[in-house]
Amino acid sequence: MLGKEIMYSKMSGSISSAPDPQRIIGSLHFLDDGILDFTVSDNPLIQDIDKSMFMLAAEFSAYAFDRSDWMEEFLIDHAKKLSKTNEGLSEDNETNKVHLKLLQGGLENNEED
C-alpha cells in the first residue's frame, strides 16, 4: 500500500509546470517504489495554518490508501460513474453525428502549389 511508507520533505525553488509557484502550498508525489512523498513549501508568505491544513489532507490521503474498504467503495462508485459517462457518450455519438456529403468535382489536385 502507498500509505505504509510516507516521506516528508520541504520544498524550495520553483516548480516549472506550475503557473505560479509562489501559490503552491505543497504537493503529493507518488514514487515508483510505492512511497507517497509529501512536499511542503518553505515559502514564508504561505501561512502556517495553510501548511497545516495541507499536511492534514496529505495524511488523510495516505490513510485512505490504507483502507481497502474505502478503496473498494471508491472503485465501485467510480466504475458506475464511468459506465454512465460511457453510456452518455455513445448516445451522444448517435444523435450528434456530423453528416457530411462528398461532392464530386471541385478543384483539381495541382502538384505545383
Phi, psi and omega per residue, in radians:
M1 nan 2.577 -3.138
L2 -1.142 -0.658 -3.038
G3 -1.261 -0.195 -3.095
K4 -1.195 -0.616 3.105
E5 -2.065 2.035 -3.091
I6 -2.189 2.273 3.077
M7 -1.948 2.623 3.078
Y8 -2.213 2.331 3.092
S9 -2.523 2.777 3.065
K10 -1.699 2.631 -3.061
M11 -2.033 2.450 3.001
S12 -2.445 2.920 -3.104
G13 1.494 -2.675 -3.090
S14 -2.185 2.786 3.069
I15 -1.908 2.065 -2.980
S16 -1.141 -0.540 -3.079
S17 -1.471 -0.125 -3.105
A18 -1.556 2.432 3.140
P19 -1.139 -0.620 3.140
D20 -2.506 1.598 -3.082
P21 -1.006 -0.433 -3.121
Q22 -1.176 -0.313 -3.121
R23 -1.636 -0.091 -3.097
I24 -1.386 2.151 3.105
I25 -1.494 -0.760 -3.130
G26 -2.995 3.110 3.126
S27 -2.648 2.753 3.049
L28 -1.864 2.343 3.118
H29 -2.100 2.157 3.109
F30 -1.686 1.810 -3.069
L31 -1.444 2.681 -3.059
D32 -1.177 -0.217 3.101
D33 -1.691 0.212 3.068
G34 1.600 0.033 3.140
I35 -1.499 2.389 3.032
L36 -1.766 1.987 -3.057
D37 -1.809 2.157 3.053
F38 -1.658 2.288 3.086
T39 -2.125 2.223 -3.124
V40 -2.048 2.363 -3.126
S41 -1.142 2.532 3.023
D42 -1.780 0.318 3.103
N43 -1.122 2.107 -3.118
P44 -1.183 -0.271 3.129
L45 -1.371 -0.284 3.111
I46 -1.512 2.222 -3.065
Q47 -1.215 2.611 -3.141
D48 -1.051 -0.605 3.135
I49 -1.106 -0.667 3.101
D50 -1.149 -0.717 3.092
K51 -1.124 -0.710 3.120
S52 -1.127 -0.722 3.134
M53 -1.169 -0.641 3.067
F54 -1.094 -0.805 -3.136
M55 -1.076 -0.664 3.089
L56 -1.081 -0.788 3.131
A57 -1.135 -0.690 3.134
A58 -1.169 -0.744 3.111
E59 -1.153 -0.639 3.075
F60 -1.118 -0.699 3.101
S61 -1.032 -0.801 3.118
A62 -1.086 -0.734 3.103
Y63 -1.072 -0.762 -3.116
A64 -1.106 -0.661 3.112
F65 -1.119 -0.503 3.132
D66 -1.398 -0.219 -3.119
R67 -1.603 1.725 -3.116
S68 -1.117 -0.564 3.109
D69 -1.169 -0.645 3.088
W70 -1.194 -0.723 -3.136
M71 -1.091 -0.753 3.135
E72 -1.092 -0.794 3.129
E73 -1.085 -0.751 3.128
F74 -1.082 -0.796 -3.108
L75 -1.135 -0.671 3.085
I76 -1.112 -0.806 3.125
D77 -1.109 -0.734 -3.140
H78 -1.108 -0.730 3.131
A79 -1.105 -0.687 3.107
K80 -1.106 -0.791 3.135
K81 -1.120 -0.718 3.131
L82 -1.128 -0.699 3.113
S83 -1.098 -0.761 3.110
K84 -1.117 -0.690 3.121
T85 -1.118 -0.777 3.133
N86 -1.137 -0.655 3.082
E87 -1.096 -0.767 3.125
G88 -1.100 -0.677 3.125
L89 -1.152 -0.719 -3.123
S90 -1.197 -0.610 3.072
E91 -1.164 -0.757 3.125
D92 -1.107 -0.637 -3.137
N93 -1.088 -0.642 -3.128
E94 -1.305 -0.724 -3.047
T95 -1.466 -0.439 -3.055
N96 -1.912 0.354 3.127
K97 -1.116 2.444 3.057
V98 -1.488 2.247 -3.137
H99 -1.880 1.905 3.131
L100 -1.936 2.599 3.128
K101 -2.131 2.274 3.129
L102 -1.406 2.129 3.119
L103 -1.637 2.317 3.113
Q104 -1.302 2.573 3.121
G105 1.671 -2.580 -3.137
G106 1.699 -2.809 -3.116
L107 -1.256 2.492 3.062
E108 -1.372 2.626 3.119
N109 -1.323 1.977 -3.109
N110 -1.866 2.008 -3.129
E111 -1.302 -0.177 -3.142
E112 -1.343 -0.352 -3.098
D113 -1.195 nan nan
